[in-house]
Amino acid sequence: MLPASVQVLAFALALLGVLGATVATLLPNWKVSINVWTSIMTPISQMQGLWMDCVWYSSGLFSCTVKHSVLSLPGSLQMMRAAMVLSCMVATFGLFLASLGLKCTRWGGTQRAKGHTAVAAGACFVLASLLCLGPASWFTNEVITAFLTTDLPDSSKYQPGGALCVTFISAGFLLAGGVIFCLSCPRTRSGQTDYGSSNNPDRPAPQRDKQRGQELHVEREDAQNQQNKSVQLQTDEKDIKDSYSLQEYV
């Protein structure tokens, strides 16, 4: 398994990724208009997100409209919503598994069990990263395609907003943390058995191997003593039979 410090670093990256993905999902600036008007009470910036559309006026007012109706939204936007929400849920579950798989924690079972739990957490983080990258890439492609192909005036065109940058960075954090946790897979050697379920699971591996060696030595000595006793009994029985045979002969 990886050192505990590396696992803590991976946990911190994954935590930043989860927080960033959650914030990016709720931010309204997935795409921002490029027009800048100066007249009073005229919008100078329009923003659209997954859940709301906002307008920034030149007077300093900021107004947002929540997208309540799900059926009126395009199918691509609904899929992006579902993917981002699912990404946050999977990443949160990965954090729970990662807390059990850390070597520096007391819960989670043996070191081998912790290794398997850490790998499961890494898989959750990688899956959450892919679920986060999909909507961000799709949304960015739609914005850039509409910007380059349409003949609309600049006042009606949009460019990628800051929420997309947060989404990509969060996906990178989740992917990095997931890959590091996936490297925590416990390695087994030929002829080596995991003795993590002994009386003290937190005992280092050399001490467990030494204890196991002592137990095997004691078992061999007991088996040898039993064999010697059986041989001695057979010898005594043979001597008794010989003595009886000699008496009968005499």
Order of alpha helices (4+ residues) and beta strands (2+ residues): alpha-beta-beta-beta-beta-alpha-alpha-beta-alpha-alpha
